[in-house]
């Protein structure tokens, strides 16, 4: 599992990061909310552990921004703020769990695993997905547009499904490469662009309204509303 930790208290950040790494988690640990937001936009994490009171960008604003961008990364708030209204606010903004300091490390690990598992089970339990007139049969790995079956390769299907799960959100080439190919992205390769071009020929070219969009300098997006 790949975990992001955003915590401005150095001792806590090191303690949590070291403990998770010893359990063979892949960990990114930062102290600034703005940096955390950039990482969550650029990379795929199984879960994120966020302090509420972060420099640069506080946890409330960070999760509000993520959810507005349709980023569903599971979020665990780790904070000294133990008032009921703070916990309620976190959940209303889209947090998956809330752990108050001081905490037991074993409990943090259990909660992180739990929110990541729940997110994975939610995705696995789906049987279909629709974006405009694009319909995914998730059990048979088939896609139709306007009732016509699209003949897609496994990588084309995986990339299109990734964009569909984040419809309306721009995904970077790095995030796409990590999610579809499971590798660290080599900026010298154009493999993502090649597969997107092939998808455009199948998903967009035969139809009047394009769904696959390029955001220059950022990445790609699937949008049912066209240009």
C-alpha positions in Angstrom: 0.0 0.0 0.0 1.1 3.5 -0.8 0.4 6.1 1.9 0.9 9.9 2.1 1.5 11.5 5.5 1.1 15.2 5.9 2.1 16.3 9.4 4.0 19.4 10.4 5.3 18.1 13.7 8.6 16.5 12.8 8.7 14.0 15.6 5.2 12.6 14.8 5.9 12.6 11.1 9.1 10.6 11.5 7.5 8.2 14.0 4.5 7.4 11.8 6.5 7.2 8.6 9.2 4.9 10.1 6.5 2.6 11.6 4.6 2.3 8.4 7.8 1.6 6.4 8.8 -1.1 8.8 5.4 -2.7 8.0 6.4 -2.5 4.3 4.1 0.4 3.4 5.4 2.7 0.7 5.4 6.1 2.4 5.6 9.8 1.3 5.9 12.1 4.3 5.6 15.9 4.0 5.0 18.8 6.4 3.1 21.3 4.1 -0.5 21.1 3.0 0.2 22.6 -0.4 2.9 20.1 -1.1 0.5 17.3 0.0 -2.2 18.5 -2.4 0.3 18.5 -5.3 1.3 14.9 -4.5 -2.3 13.7 -4.2 -3.0 15.3 -7.6 0.0 13.8 -9.3 0.2 10.3 -7.7 -2.1 7.5 -6.8 -2.2 6.7 -3.0 -4.2 4.0 -1.3 -4.8 6.4 1.7 -3.6 9.7 3.2 -3.0 10.6 6.8 -3.5 14.4 7.2 -3.1 16.7 10.1 -5.7 19.4 10.2 -3.5 22.4 11.1 -0.9 22.3 8.3 1.2 25.2 7.0 0.6 26.2 3.4 -2.9 24.7 3.2 -4.9 23.4 6.2 -6.5 20.0 6.2 -10.0 21.3 5.8 -9.2 23.2 2.6 -7.1 20.4 1.3 -9.8 17.8 1.5 -12.4 20.2 0.2 -10.3 20.9 -2.8 -9.6 17.2 -3.5 -13.3 16.2 -3.3 -14.3 19.1 -5.5 -11.8 17.7 -8.1 -13.4 14.2 -7.7 -10.3 12.8 -6.0 -11.6 10.0 -3.8 -8.3 9.1 -2.1 -9.3 7.7 1.4 -8.4 10.4 4.1 -7.7 9.8 7.8 -7.4 13.0 9.8 -4.8 12.8 12.5 -5.1 15.8 14.9 -5.2 17.1 18.4 -8.5 18.8 17.7 -10.9 16.5 19.6 -14.1 18.5 19.6 -17.2 16.8 18.2 -17.8 19.7 15.8 -14.3 19.2 14.3 -14.9 15.6 13.7 -18.3 16.3 12.2 -16.8 18.9 9.9 -14.2 16.5 8.7 -16.7 13.8 7.8 -19.0 16.4 6.1 -16.1 17.5 3.9 -15.4 13.9 2.9 -13.0 12.4 5.4 -13.1 8.6 5.8 -11.9 8.5 9.4 -10.6 10.6 12.3 -8.0 9.8 14.9 -7.2 12.1 17.8 -3.7 12.7 19.3 -2.2 11.1 21.3 -2.8 7.8 19.5 -1.7 4.2 19.5 0.3 3.4 16.4 -1.4 0.0 16.1 -4.8 1.8 15.9 -3.6 4.1 13.2 -2.4 1.2 11.1 -5.7 -0.6 11.6 -7.7 2.5 10.6 -5.5 3.2 7.5 -5.9 -0.4 6.4 -9.6 -0.2 7.0 -10.3 2.9 4.9 -8.1 1.6 2.1 -9.9 -1.7 2.1 -13.4 -0.1 2.2 -12.5 2.0 -0.8 -11.2 -1.0 -2.7 -14.3 -3.0 -1.9 -16.5 -0.2 -3.0 -14.8 -0.2 -6.4 -14.8 -4.0 -6.7 -18.5 -4.2 -5.9 -19.5 -2.1 -8.9 -20.9 -4.0 -11.9 -21.3 -1.0 -14.3 -20.2 2.6 -14.7 -21.7 5.2 -17.0 -20.2 8.5 -18.3 -22.6 10.1 -20.7 -23.3 7.6 -23.4 -20.2 5.6 -22.5 -21.2 2.5 -20.5 -18.7 0.1 -18.8 -19.6 -3.5 -18.1 -17.1 -4.0 -15.2 -17.7 -7.7 -14.9 -17.0 -8.5 -18.5 -14.5 -5.7 -19.2 -16.6 -4.3 -22.0 -17.3 -0.8 -23.0 -20.1 0.6 -25.3 -20.6 4.1 -26.6 -24.1 5.0 -27.8 -24.9 1.3 -27.8 -21.9 0.3 -30.0 -19.3 -2.1 -28.5 -15.8 -0.6 -28.5 -12.9 -3.0 -29.3 -10.3 -2.1 -26.7 -7.0 -3.6 -25.8 -6.5 -4.4 -22.0 -4.3 -1.2 -21.6 -6.8 0.9 -23.5 -9.6 -0.4 -21.3 -7.6 0.2 -18.1 -6.7 3.8 -19.1 -10.3 4.6 -20.2 -11.7 3.2 -17.0 -9.2 5.2 -14.9 -10.4 8.4 -16.6 -14.0 7.4 -16.2 -13.6 6.8 -12.4 -12.3 10.4 -12.2 -14.6 11.9 -14.8 -14.2 15.7 -15.0 -10.8 15.6 -13.3 -7.6 16.1 -15.1 -5.1 13.2 -14.5 -1.4 13.7 -15.1 0.6 11.4 -17.3 2.5 10.3 -14.1 -0.7 9.3 -12.3 -2.0 7.5 -15.4 1.3 5.6 -15.9 1.6 4.5 -12.3 -2.0 3.4 -12.2 -2.2 1.6 -15.5 1.4 0.3 -16.0 2.4 0.2 -12.3 5.8 1.8 -13.0 7.5 5.0 -12.2 6.9 7.3 -15.1 9.8 7.8 -17.5 9.4 11.3 -18.9 11.2 10.3 -22.0 8.5 7.8 -23.1 5.2 8.7 -24.8 3.4 5.5 -24.0 0.5 7.3 -22.3 0.1 9.7 -25.3 0.2 6.8 -27.7 -2.6 4.9 -25.9 -4.7 8.1 -25.6 -4.4 8.6 -29.4 -5.6 5.1 -30.0 -8.5 5.6 -27.6 -9.5 8.8 -29.4 -9.8 6.9 -32.7 -12.2 4.5 -31.0 -14.0 6.5 -28.4 -14.3 9.9 -30.1 -13.7 9.8 -33.9 -16.9 8.0 -34.9 -19.1 10.3 -32.7 -20.0 14.0 -32.9 -19.1 14.9 -29.3 -15.6 14.3 -28.1 -15.1 13.0 -24.5 -11.3 12.7 -24.2 -9.6 16.0 -23.7 -6.0 17.1 -23.4 -5.1 19.9 -20.9 -1.8 21.2 -22.1 1.0 20.8 -19.7 -1.2 18.9 -17.2 -2.7 15.7 -18.6 -5.9 14.1 -19.8 -9.6 14.2 -18.8 -12.8 12.3 -19.7 -15.8 14.7 -19.8 -19.2 13.7 -21.0 -20.1 17.3 -21.9 -17.6 17.7 -24.7 -15.9 21.0 -25.5 
